[in-house]
Amino acid sequence: MESLVRRVVKPEEIEATDGERLRGALSELGTTWIKFGQMLSLRPDVVGQDVAAELSKLQASVPPDPPGVGQGTVEAQLGHPVSELFGSFDPEPFASGSVAQVHRATLRDGRSRSRVSSPPASASSPGSGLSPTGRHHGHG
C-alpha cells in the first residue's frame, strides 16, 4: 500500500503536516472554504495549536487564481471583453485575497486603474460595484 501512495501522492504532500494538507485542500476548494479556514485559525481550542498556526497563513497568503480566470470574471461582471473596456489589462493579479484579486489596467484614455475581480459567489462584496472607470455605482 505504501508504494501505491508514493506513486500517486506528491512527495511534499506525504511529508506535509495535517495543517499543511488542510490549508492546501481549503485553498484548492476556493473562496468559501478559505474563509472557513481563516475562521478555524482563530479557534486553536477546536483544531489544535499546530493546525491553527498553519491555517493562519490563509489570513495573509492566499494563492491567486490561474492567469485568465480574473480576466474572465471581470468580463462576466462588466458584460464586455476587457479589450473593449481597457487600453491594457494585466491578466496576472498583483494582489490576491480570499474573496477577490486585483489587476492592473489602463483605461483607453491612458489613465491607470486597478480592477477588482471577485468570483460570482461574492458579487455583493466591496468592489463589485466598480465601473471600468473606477467610479462606484449601485450598492448604495
N, C-alpha and C positions, 0 to 999 in steps of 0.2 A: 504494500500500500504506500509506503514512504517513497518508493521510486516513482510511482504514478504521480504523487503530489509534486515531487521535484520536477517532473516533466511538464506538468500543467501550470503550476504556480511559479511566478517570477521569484528568483532568489531573495530579492529585497522584501517581498511580501511574506516569505517564510520566516525571515528573521525579525519582522516587524512586531511591535508590541500590540496588545489588544487595542490600546488607544490609537495607535497609528493606523491600524486596519480600520477601526471605526471611523476615524477622521477621513480617511481615503474614501470609504464607502459613502459617507454622508456627502462629501464633495462631489462624487460622481452622480449621486441622486439628484442634486440640484438645489435650487433656492430654498424651498420649504424645509428640506432636510438639513441644509447648512444652518438655517435659523434654529432648528431643533437642537442641533449640536452645540450652537452657541449658548442656548438656554441650559443645556445639560452641563456645559463647562462651569456654570455658576453653582452647580449642585454636587460638590465632591462628596457630600454625605450620601448621595444616591448612587453615583457612578464610581466613586473612589478617587483618591488624590491623583494617581497616575493618569487615569483616563481623563479626568477633568483638566489636568495640565495640558494634555495633548489636544483636547477639544478647544481649549482656549486659543489655540493657534488659528482657529476659524474666526476669531474676533478681528484679527489683523491681516490675515493672509488667506485670501480666497483665490483660487486659480481662475483666470479669465476663461470665457468661452473660447472655443476654437475660432481662428480667424474666419470671418464671413458671417458668423452667427449674429453678431451685434448689428452688422450692416443689414442683414435680413430683417431683424427686429425693428430697426429704425424705418426701413422701407414699409414694413407692415403697419407701423404706428402712424406714419405720415401719409401713406397711401400713394407714394411715388418712389421711383428709383432714386437713390442718392445722387446719381449723375445729373438728374433734373433739378435737384434742390441745392446742391453744393458745388462749388468750384472744385473742391477736393474733399475727400473723406478717407480717413485712415481706418482701415478695417481692423487693425490691431489696437485694442484698447490700451490707453496709458494708465488707467486706474480701474480697479475691479473690486467689487464688494459682493456681499451675499445676495443683494436684490437688484443690482444694476452695475453697469460698467460705463466708462466714459471714453469717448472717441474724439480725436482732434478733427476738426473740419474747417473749411474756409467757405464762406458764402460766395456766390457768384460775383459779388462786387468787391471781393478781396478781403472783407472783414473776417477776422479769425473768430471761431466759435468752438465750444465743446458741446458735444451732443451726448446726452444720457440715453443709453438703451436699457430698457427694463423688459424682462420676459413678460409675456401676456398675463401670467398669473399675478403679477404685481402692477397691473396697469393703473391702479389707484395710488401708486407710490409717488413720492415727490419726484418731479422731473417729467412725469408722463404728460403733463400739460404744457410742455415747452414746444413752441413752434420752431421751424427751422431758423427763424431769425433770432431765437433766444428769448423772445417775449413770452411771458406766461399767459395762458388763456385757459378758461374752464376751471373747474375745481375750486372756484371762489376763494 
